[in-house]
Amino acid sequence: MQLFDVAFYVFALITVLSACVVAFSKNIIYAAFALLFTFFGVAALYVLLHADFLAVAQILIYVGGILVLLLFGVMLTNRVISVEMKTGTMQTVPALVIVAVVAGSLAGLCYSMWRTAPVPADSALPTTTVVLGQLLMTTYMIPFEIASVVLLVALIGAAMTARRHRNI
């Protein structure tokens, strides 16, 4: 077993265990912090797959944006912190069966793909950011700019809608 395999199993274990804490935690603060470890574990798996752009995007978008927004929302809302989430056994048992089936299927699929994937001869693979940057600024420049304008219009529309409702 190589160091690469050990790193994969460690990060996969961190990701799966923290995702289980997110799913089964009764405290929303603990679930949010476990979600942080899940996002970092997924980013580490992206790094192991030589998908550096996806790893950085995972950290910037999910950890830097979505998780921080979620934590601010939870911390600023006093009523949400005191709420206890309760589930009955009628929901837990089918959920555990479905999780076990899906996890077993994914584990078998990942194991078969992991063992049959070709290993590159040299460890210096080219980064994906250069290729993505060139494609976004040449071939896909027009769709990229259209998407940015559409997102800007949606942001302005959301701000105007929120402002209009607040003034009424």
Backbone torsions as a table, in degrees:
resi	resn	phi	psi	omega
1	MET	NA	128.4	-177.5
2	GLN	-90.4	168.8	178.9
3	LEU	-62.5	-35.1	178.1
4	PHE	-61.1	-43.7	178.3
5	ASP	-64.4	-40.9	179.0
6	VAL	-63.8	-43.0	178.8
7	ALA	-62.6	-41.0	178.7
8	PHE	-61.2	-47.9	-178.1
9	TYR	-66.0	-35.8	178.5
10	VAL	-65.7	-48.1	-179.4
11	PHE	-68.3	-35.7	176.9
12	ALA	-65.4	-40.4	178.6
13	LEU	-66.0	-42.5	177.2
14	ILE	-60.6	-44.1	-178.3
15	THR	-64.9	-45.7	-177.1
16	VAL	-69.4	-43.5	-179.3
17	LEU	-66.0	-41.8	178.7
18	SER	-69.5	-32.0	174.9
19	ALA	-66.4	-35.8	175.7
20	CYS	-66.0	-37.9	176.2
21	VAL	-63.7	-39.7	177.9
22	VAL	-61.5	-43.1	-175.2
23	ALA	-74.0	-33.6	-171.4
24	PHE	-110.9	0.3	-179.3
25	SER	-74.4	140.2	177.5
26	LYS	-90.3	-14.4	179.0
27	ASN	-102.6	124.5	-175.0
28	ILE	-70.2	-26.3	177.0
29	ILE	-69.1	-44.9	177.4
30	TYR	-62.8	-38.4	178.4
31	ALA	-64.8	-39.7	179.6
32	ALA	-66.8	-41.0	178.4
33	PHE	-71.6	-31.4	174.1
34	ALA	-68.1	-32.7	175.8
35	LEU	-63.3	-33.0	175.2
36	LEU	-59.7	-46.3	178.8
37	PHE	-67.0	-33.7	176.7
38	THR	-64.2	-45.3	178.8
39	PHE	-63.4	-42.2	178.1
40	PHE	-67.1	-35.3	177.1
41	GLY	-64.9	-41.4	177.2
42	VAL	-64.9	-40.1	177.6
43	ALA	-63.6	-39.4	177.7
44	ALA	-65.6	-37.1	176.4
45	LEU	-65.9	-36.3	174.5
46	TYR	-62.8	-39.4	178.1
47	VAL	-63.6	-41.7	178.3
48	LEU	-64.2	-27.0	178.5
49	LEU	-88.5	7.0	-178.9
50	HIS	62.2	30.9	176.0
51	ALA	-105.5	71.9	-173.3
52	ASP	-65.3	-35.6	179.1
53	PHE	-65.0	-43.1	178.4
54	LEU	-64.6	-36.5	179.0
55	ALA	-64.9	-45.1	179.6
56	VAL	-68.0	-40.2	177.6
57	ALA	-64.3	-37.6	177.2
58	GLN	-60.2	-45.8	-178.3
59	ILE	-70.3	-45.7	-177.0
60	LEU	-67.1	-45.7	-174.1
61	ILE	-80.1	-52.8	-173.4
62	TYR	-79.6	-49.4	-179.4
63	VAL	-75.2	-47.4	-175.7
64	GLY	-74.4	-26.7	-176.4
65	GLY	-110.7	-65.7	-171.1
66	ILE	-68.5	-46.2	-177.6
67	LEU	-68.0	-40.2	178.1
68	VAL	-64.6	-40.8	176.6
69	LEU	-62.1	-42.8	177.9
70	LEU	-62.3	-44.7	179.8
71	LEU	-65.0	-40.9	176.5
72	PHE	-62.4	-42.7	178.6
73	GLY	-61.9	-40.4	179.6
74	VAL	-70.8	-43.4	-177.6
75	MET	-68.2	-33.5	-178.2
76	LEU	-82.6	-12.2	179.9
77	THR	-104.9	107.4	-176.7
78	ASN	-70.6	-33.2	-176.3
79	ARG	-70.0	-28.9	-177.4
80	VAL	-72.3	-32.5	-176.4
81	ILE	-67.2	-35.0	-175.8
82	SER	-85.0	-3.5	-178.3
83	VAL	-78.8	130.7	174.9
84	GLU	-99.1	125.0	178.4
85	MET	-87.6	127.3	-179.5
86	LYS	-125.0	138.0	176.4
87	THR	-125.4	147.5	177.6
88	GLY	-90.1	169.2	-179.8
89	THR	-70.8	-22.2	179.8
90	MET	-67.1	-28.5	177.6
91	GLN	-89.6	-31.4	-173.5
92	THR	-73.3	-42.9	-175.6
93	VAL	-64.6	-50.3	177.1
94	PRO	-63.4	-34.4	178.8
95	ALA	-64.7	-41.6	178.7
96	LEU	-66.3	-36.9	177.5
97	VAL	-65.0	-45.1	179.5
98	ILE	-64.4	-41.7	178.5
99	VAL	-63.1	-41.8	179.9
100	ALA	-64.5	-42.0	179.2
101	VAL	-65.9	-46.4	-179.2
102	VAL	-66.5	-42.8	-180.0
103	ALA	-65.1	-40.2	177.4
104	GLY	-65.0	-41.5	178.2
105	SER	-64.5	-45.4	179.2
106	LEU	-66.1	-37.7	178.8
107	ALA	-64.9	-43.1	177.3
108	GLY	-64.1	-41.5	178.2
109	LEU	-64.6	-45.9	180.0
110	CYS	-65.2	-39.4	179.7
111	TYR	-64.4	-42.3	-179.8
112	SER	-68.8	-37.9	177.9
113	MET	-71.4	-35.2	-178.7
114	TRP	-66.3	-38.4	-177.7
115	ARG	-79.5	-24.5	-177.9
116	THR	-99.3	-5.4	-178.9
117	ALA	-70.0	135.7	179.4
118	PRO	-70.5	138.9	178.5
119	VAL	-94.7	127.7	-179.2
120	PRO	-65.8	148.3	-178.2
121	ALA	-68.5	-40.7	177.5
122	ASP	-109.3	150.7	-177.4
123	SER	-86.6	-5.8	-178.6
124	ALA	-92.4	81.6	177.8
125	LEU	-83.0	149.0	178.1
126	PRO	-68.9	148.1	179.6
127	THR	-76.8	154.2	-177.9
128	THR	-87.2	-15.5	-176.3
129	THR	-67.5	-35.7	180.0
130	VAL	-65.6	-46.2	-179.6
131	VAL	-64.9	-44.4	178.8
132	LEU	-64.0	-40.6	178.3
133	GLY	-63.3	-42.2	178.4
134	GLN	-65.9	-41.1	178.7
135	LEU	-66.4	-40.4	180.0
136	LEU	-68.7	-27.5	-178.3
137	MET	-98.8	-1.4	177.8
138	THR	-124.3	-78.9	-172.9
139	THR	-66.4	-44.6	-173.9
140	TYR	-107.1	29.0	-177.1
141	MET	-68.5	-44.1	-178.9
142	ILE	-64.4	-49.9	177.4
143	PRO	-62.1	-34.9	178.2
144	PHE	-63.8	-43.3	179.2
145	GLU	-69.3	-38.5	177.6
146	ILE	-63.0	-43.2	178.4
147	ALA	-62.9	-38.7	179.6
148	SER	-67.7	-37.7	178.2
149	VAL	-68.7	-40.5	178.2
150	VAL	-62.9	-42.2	177.6
151	LEU	-65.7	-37.3	177.5
152	LEU	-65.1	-42.7	178.1
153	VAL	-64.3	-40.2	177.8
154	ALA	-64.1	-39.6	178.6
155	LEU	-65.6	-43.5	178.3
156	ILE	-65.5	-41.1	178.0
157	GLY	-63.1	-40.4	178.0
158	ALA	-65.9	-40.2	178.6
159	ALA	-65.7	-41.7	179.3
160	MET	-66.7	-39.5	178.6
161	THR	-64.7	-44.1	179.3
162	ALA	-65.7	-38.6	-179.8
163	ARG	-69.0	-39.9	-179.5
164	ARG	-64.1	-42.0	-178.6
165	HIS	-70.5	-30.1	-178.5
166	ARG	-74.5	-33.2	-178.5
167	ASN	-77.2	-19.6	-177.0
168	ILE	-74.1	NA	NA
